[in-house]
Amino acid sequence: MSRIDDEQLAGATSPDANGDGSFFPEPRAADSAADSGAAQVPGGQLTPSGGEASGVGSLGRLVWGVFSENKLALVGVGVALFMILFSFLGPFFYHTNQTSVIVSAQNYYTPPSAAHLLGTDPNGYDELGRIMVAGRTTLEICLIAAALATAFGVIYGAISGFLGGVIDAVMMRVVDVMLSIPSLFLLIVIAAIYGTTFWLLVAIVALVAWLAPARLIRGETLTLRTREYVQAVRSMGGKNWRIIWRHIVPNAIGTVIVNATFQIADAVGVLAALGYLGYFLPGAGSWGQMLYNGITYIEAPVSGWWLVYPVGICIILVVVAFNFIGDALRDSFEVRLQRR
């Protein structure tokens, strides 16, 4: 053995190798995540290799770390916020008459100009102001309907999955029967029989929207009800309703939030379809109603493109924005995708 090897061996085995009487040399700090075998997670923190759990921050921080990496999702958030502000705050800054027909014939069916940025419709209403008012109604109906559908679907699915057995079979067959009926046909029939009011449209849109979250939460519940913490609560005499509300639903919150964003996008599309088919609300109505009114003028001798394209773009932007947000949230709440 060479002299250098002997000195290295002596230094490694000397009782005073560290100068403090310790036998083993001090552990070397890892120079990088690759040296330590750790994995990088969003936010710059490290997790040990092998899949072991470690403290890497709150759930919100992890979700935002993955969400912020998705540029399309950030664009979707910006578009959604812009459309909400455009519809709810826009009329306070862009004042137009949307209540009484303008008498002057000069304002009838005019193309975009300095006085009317998106022109006027055949009744003389300013088209840009009408898009704002109709957008407010559209978003109100869709947000309320999505919230109601998600809440009812979560309750229905959690109860069905947790109780299981015959109750689960019966409740899921009800969902299957409703899913077998063409949703648009069912909505048209209900709207034709009972008419269209604000709250009736909310109920109509929510009627078919709760089926998807019910099936999703039922599947999550079938998995969660077998977990150790649920069995522990049961062994301590916990009631079924307490287990559902305190342990099942909170642990499925990721699925709930993701599905809620998709419900908003779907509700915008359903409401636009109903309006396009002629089921109106009084007043400015919805974006779909504006499409219905403007489509007859798209091939007129003087094409009224400003009656169709702007409102159609608004519908597309809202639907695509919430779909981008939903896709990013799904990735954010997926534990396997939090480690890149």
N, C-alpha and C positions, 0 to 999 in steps of 0.2 A: 504494500500500500504506500502511496506517495506521501511526502511530508504534508502537502496541502490537504489531502484527504484525512490524515491523522489529526491535523489542527481543527478541521471542520467537525470531525466526530467528537473531539474533546470538547469543543465549544458547545455542541448540541447536547452533550450528556453531563456537562459540569453542573453541580448543584447551584453555582452562583452565576449561571449563564446570563441571567437578566440583570445582575447587579443588585438584586433585592432578596437573594436567597431562594428564589423559586426554581424549581427543577426544570419545568418546561419553558420553552421560549414563548414570548408573547405572540398571540395570533396576529397575523398580518391583515390589515384592513383591506377589503376588496377595492381594487382600483376602478372597477366598473361593474355594471350589472352582469356582464358576461363572466367576470372572474368569480363572482359570488353565486352564480347560478340562479340569480333572481330574474323575475320577469318585470318588464316595465308596464305600468298601468297609466291611464290618463291622469294628469296632475303631477307627473314626475315622481311618484312614489313607487316603491319596489315591493313585490310579493315574493316569497320564497318559492323555489322550484318544487315541482312535485305536486302542486295543487293545494298546498297547505293554506289554511286561512290565516290572515294577518290583518291588523288594523290599518286600513288604507283610507280612512275618512268616512264621512257620512254617506248615506245613500244618495242624497241630493248632489253631493260633490262627484260621486261616481257617474251618476246619470248625466250631469252637465258635462263631465269630461268626455264622454263618448258622444253626446249630442252635439257639442260644439265642434267636433271633428267633421261632422256632416255639413258641408257648405250649402247643399240644397235645402237642408232643414232650416238653416239660418235665413236663407232667402225666403223660405215659406213662412217663417215667423214674421219677417218684415212685411211680406205681402198681406198676411192675415191682419196684422195690426193696422196697416195702411187702409185696408178695405173697411175695417171696423171704424176707424176714425173718419174715413171718407163718408160713411153712411150715417153715423150718429152725430158727428160734429160739423160735417160739411154744410148742412143747411143753415147753420148759424153764421157762416162766413159768406156763403153764396146764396143770397136771398132771391127766391123766385116765387111766383104765384102758382101753387099747385092745388088750389081749392076751387077757383071759379074760372070758367072759360074766358079767355081774353077776347074781347070784342073786335079788336082791330084785325082786319083781313090781312094786313101786312105780316102778321106773326104766324099765319097758318102755314105749316109744312115748309119751313124755310131751312136751307142748309146751314152748316156751321158758319158763324160770323163773330165779329167782335162783341156784338150785343148778346148773342147766344152761342156759347162756345161749342156746343154739340147740336146746334140747330133746335128746331121745335117740331112737335108732332102735329098730326092733322087737326088736333083740337087747340093748337096754339100754346101748349105747355112747353116750357123749357126742358129739353131732353136731359141735360146734365143734372138739373135739379130733380127731375123725376127719377133718374137713376139713383140719386142719393136717398130719396124718400122710399122708393121701392126696395132699395138695398137694406134699409133699416128694418122694414117689415120682414124681408126675407131672412135676414140674420136672426132677428128675434124669434121667428117661428122655428128656424133650424136649431138654434142653440137650446131653446126650451124643449123642443121635441127630442133632441139628442140626450139632454140631461134626464128627461123622464124615461126614455127608452133604456138608457144605461142603468138607471137606478132600479127600475122594475126588473130588467133582465138579470141584474146581479142578485136581487132578492130571490127571484124565481129559480135561477140556476143553483144558487148556494143551498137553498132548501131541498131542491130535488137531488142534488149530488150528495148532500150530507145524510139525508134520511134513507136514500137508496130503496131497494126492494120494489114492492108494488107501487108505492107512491112515486118513486123515480120513473118507473116504466110508464105510468099513466101520464105524468107531467111531460115527459119527453115525447110521448105520442101526440099530445096536443101541439107541441112545437112542430113535430114532423108534418102534421096535417096542415098547419098554417103555412109552413114552408112550401108545401106542395101546391098551394094556390098561387097563381101569378099575382105578385104584389101590386103591380100597376092596375091590373084588372079589378082587384079588390078595392083599391083606393078610388078608382073611377066610379064604381058602383055606390060606395058609401057617399062620395061627394055628390053624385047625381040624386040620391034619395034625400039626403039631409041638407043639401046646399053647402055653401062655403062661408064660414066666418073665421075669424082669427083663431079662436080656441078649437074650433072643429078641425081646422087644418093642422094644428099642433097635434091633436089626437089622431088624425088620419096618418100623419107622417110617423108618429111614434108607434102606431099600431103594428106595423111590420118591422120596425127597427129594433125592437127589444128581443127578437128571436135569436139574432147572432150573439149578443152578449150572454144570453141565457145558456146557450150551448157551450160557449167558451168557459164561463164560470163554473158550470156543472162539471166540465172536464178537470178544471183546476181543483175543485172541491173533492173529487174522487181521489186525487193524489194527496191533498193536504190532510184529509180526515184520517189517514193512516200514520201520520207523523207522530213522533214520540210526545211532543208537547200537547197534542190534542188528546192522546191517550192518557197523559198525566192529568189533564183537567177532568176528563171523564172519571178517572179513578178517584178523584177528590170530590166527586159529586156535582160537577159543573153541569148546568142546564144546557140543553141543545141550543137555545137561542143565544146564550152567552158565548158558546164555542163558535157559533157562526159569526157573530158580530165582532168578537174580540180577537179571534184567532184565524178564522177561515178567510173572511173578506179582507182584512188588512194585509194578509200575505199574498193575496191575489190582486193587490192594488195596481201593480204594473200592467197586468192584462186589462184591467178596467180602464185605466187612463189611455192606453193605446187604442182600445176599441172606441172610446168616446170621441177621439179625433176623427176616426174613420166614420163614425155615425154622423158627425157634422157634415162632412163632405157628401155622404150619401143623402142626407136630408136636403141639402142644397139641390142636388140633382133631381130628387123626387119632387120637390116643390116646383122646380123649373118645368118638369114634365107636366105636372098638373096644370100649371098656369098656361103652358103652351097648348094644352088640349082644351082650354077655354073655361077652366074652373077658376073664377076670378074672386078677388077681394074688392070691396068698395074702395074708392079713392085711387091712389097711385098703384095699388096692388103690389105685385111681386115682379121680380126680373123675368120669370117665365111668362107672365101676363104681358109684359112689355114686348117680349119676343113675338108673342101671338099677334099683338096689335101691329107690329112693324113688319112682319114677314109679308103681308099683302102688298106692301109698298116697295119691296125690294126690286120688283120687276115692273114697276110703274114707268110711264114715259120719262119721268124725272126720278131716277132711282133714289129711294130714301135709305141709303146705306147707313146713315147715322142713326136710324131707328133700330138697327139689328146688330151691327158689329160692336159698338161700345158695350152694350149690355151683355152681349154674348161673351165678350172678353172678360167682363167682370165675373160671370158665372164660372168660366174656365179657370181664372186666376184663383178664386176662392177654393174650388174643388181640388185643384192641383196643390195649392199651398197646404191645405190640411192633410192631404195624402203624404206630402213630403214630411210634415211634422210627425204624422203617425208612423211612418217608416223609421224615422230616426229614434223616436221613443221606443219602438219595438226593439231596436238594436241596443238602446241604452239600458233597458230593463232586462235584457238577456244576459245572464251572468257569464256565459261562455264567451261572449263578445266583449266583455269589459277588459279582457287581457289581450292586447294586440301584439 
